[in-house]
Amino acid sequence: MAAARPISLQDRVLQIDHIQARRYTKLAGDTLEIATEGIIRHLRACARMDVNPDASAVREIIDDAINGRRVFAETSNDRLAA
C-alpha cells in the first residue's frame, strides 16, 4: 500500500471549486490567515461527518475573511462551555 501524498490546501480548494481556489490565491495577510483557518475547520468537519466539502461553504468562508470576520460552526464543546 502506497503512502498518501500530502496535498496543499490550495490544491484541495481547487478540487472543491476552481472559482473559490482562484479567489483563495488572491488573499494575503490576515485575510489569508482567517480563510485558511476557516477552510481547514470546514474540511475537518466534513471528514468527521464523512461528507463532501461544500463549495458554497468555502465561498462564505472566503467572503467572511475578506470582510474580516472569523465565523466558525458551533461544536458540541461550544455548547458545554456556555
A tleap script that builds the chain and sets N, CA, C and O, in Angstrom:
source leaprc.protein.ff14SB
mol = sequence {
  NMET ALA ALA ALA ARG PRO ILE SER LEU GLN
  ASP ARG VAL LEU GLN ILE ASP HIE ILE GLN
  ALA ARG ARG TYR THR LYS LEU ALA GLY ASP
  THR LEU GLU ILE ALA THR GLU GLY ILE ILE
  ARG HIE LEU ARG ALA CYS ALA ARG MET ASP
  VAL ASN PRO ASP ALA SER ALA VAL ARG GLU
  ILE ILE ASP ASP ALA ILE ASN GLY ARG ARG
  VAL PHE ALA GLU THR SER ASN ASP ARG LEU
  ALA CALA
}
set mol.1.N position { 0.845 -1.178 0.000 }
set mol.1.CA position { 0.000 0.000 0.000 }
set mol.1.C position { 0.890 1.240 0.000 }
set mol.1.O position { 1.777 1.371 0.843 }
set mol.2.N position { 0.658 2.121 -0.917 }
set mol.2.CA position { 1.453 3.342 -1.025 }
set mol.2.C position { 0.965 4.384 -0.025 }
set mol.2.O position { -0.228 4.476 0.266 }
set mol.3.N position { 1.894 5.157 0.489 }
set mol.3.CA position { 1.533 6.229 1.435 }
set mol.3.C position { 0.823 7.345 0.678 }
set mol.3.O position { 1.134 7.619 -0.481 }
set mol.4.N position { -0.120 7.975 1.337 }
set mol.4.CA position { -0.862 9.077 0.719 }
set mol.4.C position { 0.068 10.274 0.554 }
set mol.4.O position { 0.798 10.637 1.477 }
set mol.5.N position { 0.035 10.878 -0.616 }
set mol.5.CA position { 0.856 12.046 -0.884 }
set mol.5.C position { 0.169 13.265 -0.289 }
set mol.5.O position { -1.018 13.488 -0.528 }
set mol.6.N position { 0.909 14.058 0.489 }
set mol.6.CA position { 0.299 15.268 1.061 }
set mol.6.C position { -0.154 16.210 -0.061 }
set mol.6.O position { 0.491 16.312 -1.104 }
set mol.7.N position { -1.256 16.879 0.173 }
set mol.7.CA position { -1.801 17.806 -0.810 }
set mol.7.C position { -1.888 19.190 -0.160 }
set mol.7.O position { -2.246 19.318 1.011 }
set mol.8.N position { -1.562 20.196 -0.920 }
set mol.8.CA position { -1.611 21.554 -0.374 }
set mol.8.C position { -3.065 21.996 -0.224 }
set mol.8.O position { -3.963 21.470 -0.882 }
set mol.9.N position { -3.273 22.962 0.649 }
set mol.9.CA position { -4.627 23.478 0.847 }
set mol.9.C position { -5.146 24.106 -0.450 }
set mol.9.O position { -6.325 23.973 -0.778 }
set mol.10.N position { -4.270 24.782 -1.176 }
set mol.10.CA position { -4.655 25.380 -2.455 }
set mol.10.C position { -5.180 24.302 -3.411 }
set mol.10.O position { -6.204 24.501 -4.064 }
set mol.11.N position { -4.488 23.169 -3.497 }
set mol.11.CA position { -4.928 22.081 -4.370 }
set mol.11.C position { -6.240 21.481 -3.885 }
set mol.11.O position { -7.085 21.096 -4.694 }
set mol.12.N position { -6.415 21.399 -2.572 }
set mol.12.CA position { -7.656 20.842 -2.016 }
set mol.12.C position { -8.840 21.750 -2.333 }
set mol.12.O position { -9.920 21.271 -2.680 }
set mol.13.N position { -8.634 23.056 -2.214 }
set mol.13.CA position { -9.700 24.001 -2.561 }
set mol.13.C position { -9.988 23.919 -4.054 }
set mol.13.O position { -11.143 24.031 -4.464 }
set mol.14.N position { -8.967 23.727 -4.865 }
set mol.14.CA position { -9.153 23.584 -6.315 }
set mol.14.C position { -10.011 22.364 -6.630 }
set mol.14.O position { -10.814 22.403 -7.562 }
set mol.15.N position { -9.855 21.286 -5.874 }
set mol.15.CA position { -10.685 20.097 -6.065 }
set mol.15.C position { -12.146 20.372 -5.732 }
set mol.15.O position { -13.046 19.759 -6.307 }
set mol.16.N position { -12.378 21.289 -4.809 }
set mol.16.CA position { -13.744 21.610 -4.395 }
set mol.16.C position { -14.407 22.518 -5.421 }
set mol.16.O position { -15.514 22.243 -5.883 }
set mol.17.N position { -13.712 23.621 -5.779 }
set mol.17.CA position { -14.290 24.580 -6.722 }
set mol.17.C position { -13.182 25.469 -7.279 }
set mol.17.O position { -12.464 26.118 -6.518 }
set mol.18.N position { -13.042 25.501 -8.594 }
set mol.18.CA position { -11.945 26.267 -9.195 }
set mol.18.C position { -12.102 27.775 -9.020 }
set mol.18.O position { -11.103 28.491 -8.956 }
set mol.19.N position { -13.320 28.261 -8.943 }
set mol.19.CA position { -13.540 29.701 -8.760 }
set mol.19.C position { -13.076 30.122 -7.364 }
set mol.19.O position { -12.406 31.143 -7.213 }
set mol.20.N position { -13.429 29.339 -6.351 }
set mol.20.CA position { -13.015 29.664 -4.985 }
set mol.20.C position { -11.501 29.502 -4.826 }
set mol.20.O position { -10.876 30.235 -4.060 }
set mol.21.N position { -10.920 28.554 -5.540 }
set mol.21.CA position { -9.464 28.385 -5.495 }
set mol.21.C position { -8.774 29.627 -6.052 }
set mol.21.O position { -7.759 30.070 -5.515 }
set mol.22.N position { -9.317 30.182 -7.114 }
set mol.22.CA position { -8.742 31.401 -7.704 }
set mol.22.C position { -8.880 32.566 -6.726 }
set mol.22.O position { -7.951 33.362 -6.581 }
set mol.23.N position { -10.019 32.675 -6.059 }
set mol.23.CA position { -10.210 33.741 -5.065 }
set mol.23.C position { -9.255 33.551 -3.889 }
set mol.23.O position { -8.697 34.522 -3.377 }
set mol.24.N position { -9.065 32.301 -3.460 }
set mol.24.CA position { -8.191 31.999 -2.328 }
set mol.24.C position { -6.748 32.408 -2.622 }
set mol.24.O position { -6.056 32.904 -1.734 }
set mol.25.N position { -6.288 32.206 -3.856 }
set mol.25.CA position { -4.901 32.546 -4.205 }
set mol.25.C position { -4.649 34.045 -4.143 }
set mol.25.O position { -3.504 34.471 -3.994 }
set mol.26.N position { -5.692 34.845 -4.255 }
set mol.26.CA position { -5.540 36.306 -4.242 }
set mol.26.C position { -5.491 36.887 -2.828 }
set mol.26.O position { -5.222 38.077 -2.664 }
set mol.27.N position { -5.744 36.071 -1.811 }
set mol.27.CA position { -5.751 36.555 -0.436 }
set mol.27.C position { -4.329 36.706 0.087 }
set mol.27.O position { -3.406 36.032 -0.371 }
set mol.28.N position { -4.170 37.613 1.064 }
set mol.28.CA position { -2.860 37.824 1.689 }
set mol.28.C position { -3.059 38.319 3.115 }
set mol.28.O position { -4.130 38.816 3.465 }
set mol.29.N position { -2.031 38.180 3.929 }
set mol.29.CA position { -2.038 38.712 5.294 }
set mol.29.C position { -3.084 38.077 6.179 }
set mol.29.O position { -3.292 36.863 6.161 }
set mol.30.N position { -3.749 38.936 6.965 }
set mol.30.CA position { -4.769 38.459 7.910 }
set mol.30.C position { -5.929 37.779 7.204 }
set mol.30.O position { -6.492 36.811 7.716 }
set mol.31.N position { -6.287 38.281 6.036 }
set mol.31.CA position { -7.392 37.695 5.276 }
set mol.31.C position { -7.074 36.254 4.906 }
set mol.31.O position { -7.932 35.378 5.016 }
set mol.32.N position { -5.852 36.008 4.470 }
set mol.32.CA position { -5.422 34.649 4.129 }
set mol.32.C position { -5.445 33.758 5.366 }
set mol.32.O position { -5.870 32.605 5.294 }
set mol.33.N position { -4.995 34.279 6.483 }
set mol.33.CA position { -4.963 33.508 7.734 }
set mol.33.C position { -6.380 33.117 8.169 }
set mol.33.O position { -6.627 31.969 8.538 }
set mol.34.N position { -7.300 34.072 8.123 }
set mol.34.CA position { -8.688 33.801 8.525 }
set mol.34.C position { -9.314 32.755 7.603 }
set mol.34.O position { -9.948 31.810 8.070 }
set mol.35.N position { -9.134 32.927 6.296 }
set mol.35.CA position { -9.714 31.986 5.329 }
set mol.35.C position { -9.114 30.596 5.487 }
set mol.35.O position { -9.833 29.597 5.446 }
set mol.36.N position { -7.804 30.530 5.668 }
set mol.36.CA position { -7.133 29.241 5.828 }
set mol.36.C position { -7.668 28.497 7.040 }
set mol.36.O position { -7.979 27.309 6.957 }
set mol.37.N position { -7.776 29.193 8.166 }
set mol.37.CA position { -8.286 28.566 9.383 }
set mol.37.C position { -9.717 28.076 9.182 }
set mol.37.O position { -10.057 26.966 9.592 }
set mol.38.N position { -10.545 28.888 8.560 }
set mol.38.CA position { -11.942 28.504 8.332 }
set mol.38.C position { -12.075 27.318 7.397 }
set mol.38.O position { -12.883 26.422 7.639 }
set mol.39.N position { -11.286 27.305 6.325 }
set mol.39.CA position { -11.362 26.206 5.356 }
set mol.39.C position { -10.872 24.911 5.990 }
set mol.39.O position { -11.463 23.852 5.779 }
set mol.40.N position { -9.799 24.990 6.763 }
set mol.40.CA position { -9.292 23.791 7.436 }
set mol.40.C position { -10.336 23.239 8.399 }
set mol.40.O position { -10.543 22.027 8.457 }
set mol.41.N position { -10.996 24.112 9.152 }
set mol.41.CA position { -12.053 23.656 10.065 }
set mol.41.C position { -13.199 23.005 9.286 }
set mol.41.O position { -13.746 21.987 9.712 }
set mol.42.N position { -13.557 23.596 8.145 }
set mol.42.CA position { -14.633 23.039 7.320 }
set mol.42.C position { -14.243 21.651 6.810 }
set mol.42.O position { -15.051 20.723 6.851 }
set mol.43.N position { -13.010 21.510 6.330 }
set mol.43.CA position { -12.556 20.220 5.810 }
set mol.43.C position { -12.530 19.155 6.906 }
set mol.43.O position { -12.897 18.005 6.667 }
set mol.44.N position { -12.100 19.538 8.096 }
set mol.44.CA position { -12.080 18.584 9.214 }
set mol.44.C position { -13.490 18.152 9.601 }
set mol.44.O position { -13.738 16.977 9.870 }
set mol.45.N position { -14.415 19.117 9.626 }
set mol.45.CA position { -15.809 18.784 9.966 }
set mol.45.C position { -16.403 17.849 8.912 }
set mol.45.O position { -17.121 16.910 9.253 }
set mol.46.N position { -16.113 18.096 7.652 }
set mol.46.CA position { -16.621 17.236 6.582 }
set mol.46.C position { -16.037 15.830 6.693 }
set mol.46.O position { -16.732 14.841 6.459 }
set mol.47.N position { -14.764 15.750 7.049 }
set mol.47.CA position { -14.125 14.440 7.213 }
set mol.47.C position { -14.752 13.682 8.381 }
set mol.47.O position { -14.975 12.475 8.293 }
set mol.48.N position { -15.037 14.389 9.475 }
set mol.48.CA position { -15.665 13.745 10.641 }
set mol.48.C position { -17.045 13.205 10.295 }
set mol.48.O position { -17.426 12.119 10.732 }
set mol.49.N position { -17.790 13.974 9.508 }
set mol.49.CA position { -19.158 13.575 9.169 }
set mol.49.C position { -19.214 12.711 7.917 }
set mol.49.O position { -20.286 12.251 7.520 }
set mol.50.N position { -18.051 12.489 7.290 }
set mol.50.CA position { -17.951 11.677 6.083 }
set mol.50.C position { -18.846 12.222 4.957 }
set mol.50.O position { -19.597 11.475 4.330 }
set mol.51.N position { -18.750 13.529 4.717 }
set mol.51.CA position { -19.466 14.178 3.623 }
set mol.51.C position { -18.465 14.961 2.781 }
set mol.51.O position { -17.355 15.250 3.228 }
set mol.52.N position { -18.860 15.297 1.577 }
set mol.52.CA position { -18.002 16.085 0.693 }
set mol.52.C position { -18.042 17.559 1.105 }
set mol.52.O position { -19.091 18.066 1.502 }
set mol.53.N position { -16.901 18.241 1.011 }
set mol.53.CA position { -16.881 19.685 1.309 }
set mol.53.C position { -17.804 20.433 0.352 }
set mol.53.O position { -17.983 20.039 -0.800 }
set mol.54.N position { -18.377 21.505 0.848 }
set mol.54.CA position { -19.358 22.275 0.110 }
set mol.54.C position { -18.729 23.543 -0.460 }
set mol.54.O position { -18.143 24.336 0.277 }
set mol.55.N position { -18.852 23.732 -1.770 }
set mol.55.CA position { -18.275 24.906 -2.429 }
set mol.55.C position { -18.884 26.202 -1.895 }
set mol.55.O position { -18.186 27.207 -1.768 }
set mol.56.N position { -20.174 26.186 -1.584 }
set mol.56.CA position { -20.805 27.411 -1.081 }
set mol.56.C position { -20.295 27.754 0.318 }
set mol.56.O position { -20.204 28.930 0.671 }
set mol.57.N position { -19.963 26.740 1.115 }
set mol.57.CA position { -19.395 26.995 2.440 }
set mol.57.C position { -18.010 27.620 2.303 }
set mol.57.O position { -17.669 28.546 3.038 }
set mol.58.N position { -17.215 27.117 1.367 }
set mol.58.CA position { -15.884 27.686 1.128 }
set mol.58.C position { -16.021 29.127 0.643 }
set mol.58.O position { -15.241 29.992 1.042 }
set mol.59.N position { -17.005 29.387 -0.214 }
set mol.59.CA position { -17.247 30.754 -0.694 }
set mol.59.C position { -17.587 31.672 0.478 }
set mol.59.O position { -17.068 32.785 0.563 }
set mol.60.N position { -18.447 31.216 1.372 }
set mol.60.CA position { -18.808 32.024 2.543 }
set mol.60.C position { -17.611 32.282 3.447 }
set mol.60.O position { -17.448 33.385 3.970 }
set mol.61.N position { -16.780 31.273 3.629 }
set mol.61.CA position { -15.583 31.436 4.465 }
set mol.61.C position { -14.675 32.504 3.869 }
set mol.61.O position { -14.165 33.358 4.594 }
set mol.62.N position { -14.470 32.463 2.560 }
set mol.62.CA position { -13.617 33.456 1.897 }
set mol.62.C position { -14.257 34.840 1.970 }
set mol.62.O position { -13.568 35.826 2.230 }
set mol.63.N position { -15.561 34.923 1.744 }
set mol.63.CA position { -16.260 36.214 1.853 }
set mol.63.C position { -16.121 36.797 3.247 }
set mol.63.O position { -15.843 37.986 3.404 }
set mol.64.N position { -16.312 35.967 4.257 }
set mol.64.CA position { -16.190 36.436 5.644 }
set mol.64.C position { -14.767 36.880 5.948 }
set mol.64.O position { -14.566 37.875 6.644 }
set mol.65.N position { -13.783 36.158 5.437 }
set mol.65.CA position { -12.382 36.537 5.650 }
set mol.65.C position { -12.088 37.892 5.012 }
set mol.65.O position { -11.392 38.721 5.597 }
set mol.66.N position { -12.616 38.111 3.822 }
set mol.66.CA position { -12.413 39.400 3.142 }
set mol.66.C position { -13.020 40.530 3.964 }
set mol.66.O position { -12.489 41.640 4.000 }
set mol.67.N position { -14.137 40.236 4.622 }
set mol.67.CA position { -14.798 41.240 5.462 }
set mol.67.C position { -14.247 41.270 6.886 }
set mol.67.O position { -14.763 41.996 7.735 }
set mol.68.N position { -13.200 40.483 7.153 }
set mol.68.CA position { -12.541 40.494 8.453 }
set mol.68.C position { -13.266 39.760 9.555 }
set mol.68.O position { -13.038 40.025 10.736 }
set mol.69.N position { -14.146 38.832 9.181 }
set mol.69.CA position { -14.915 38.094 10.192 }
set mol.69.C position { -14.425 36.665 10.295 }
set mol.69.O position { -14.220 35.980 9.292 }
set mol.70.N position { -14.246 36.235 11.520 }
set mol.70.CA position { -13.970 34.823 11.788 }
set mol.70.C position { -15.289 34.208 12.228 }
set mol.70.O position { -15.798 34.524 13.304 }
set mol.71.N position { -15.838 33.338 11.409 }
set mol.71.CA position { -17.111 32.698 11.725 }
set mol.71.C position { -16.897 31.201 11.686 }
set mol.71.O position { -16.480 30.647 10.669 }
set mol.72.N position { -17.186 30.548 12.803 }
set mol.72.CA position { -16.986 29.112 12.885 }
set mol.72.C position { -18.289 28.443 13.263 }
set mol.72.O position { -19.117 29.006 13.979 }
set mol.73.N position { -18.453 27.233 12.767 }
set mol.73.CA position { -19.629 26.450 13.118 }
set mol.73.C position { -19.573 26.084 14.590 }
set mol.73.O position { -18.498 25.909 15.164 }
set mol.74.N position { -20.736 25.972 15.182 }
set mol.74.CA position { -20.830 25.584 16.590 }
set mol.74.C position { -20.485 24.108 16.725 }
set mol.74.O position { -20.926 23.283 15.925 }
set mol.75.N position { -19.699 23.782 17.735 }
set mol.75.CA position { -19.375 22.374 18.003 }
set mol.75.C position { -19.983 21.979 19.327 }
set mol.75.O position { -20.440 22.833 20.087 }
set mol.76.N position { -19.990 20.709 19.605 }
set mol.76.CA position { -20.582 20.225 20.857 }
set mol.76.C position { -19.816 20.803 22.053 }
set mol.76.O position { -20.418 21.032 23.102 }
set mol.77.N position { -18.515 21.041 21.923 }
set mol.77.CA position { -17.728 21.622 23.004 }
set mol.77.C position { -18.169 23.050 23.304 }
set mol.77.O position { -18.122 23.484 24.455 }
set mol.78.N position { -18.598 23.783 22.277 }
set mol.78.CA position { -19.048 25.161 22.473 }
set mol.78.C position { -20.290 25.214 23.362 }
set mol.78.O position { -20.421 26.117 24.188 }
set mol.79.N position { -21.186 24.270 23.201 }
set mol.79.CA position { -22.408 24.271 23.985 }
set mol.79.C position { -22.111 23.974 25.459 }
set mol.79.O position { -22.784 24.489 26.352 }
set mol.80.N position { -21.105 23.144 25.698 }
set mol.80.CA position { -20.760 22.813 27.065 }
set mol.80.C position { -20.110 23.991 27.777 }
set mol.80.O position { -20.250 24.128 28.992 }
set mol.81.N position { -19.406 24.839 27.045 }
set mol.81.CA position { -18.709 25.964 27.634 }
set mol.81.C position { -19.667 27.096 28.008 }
set mol.81.O position { -19.336 27.936 28.846 }
set mol.82.N position { -20.836 27.123 27.400 }
set mol.82.CA position { -21.771 28.218 27.634 }
set mol.82.C position { -22.444 28.135 28.988 }
set mol.82.O position { -23.260 28.993 29.325 }
savepdb mol mol.pdb
quit
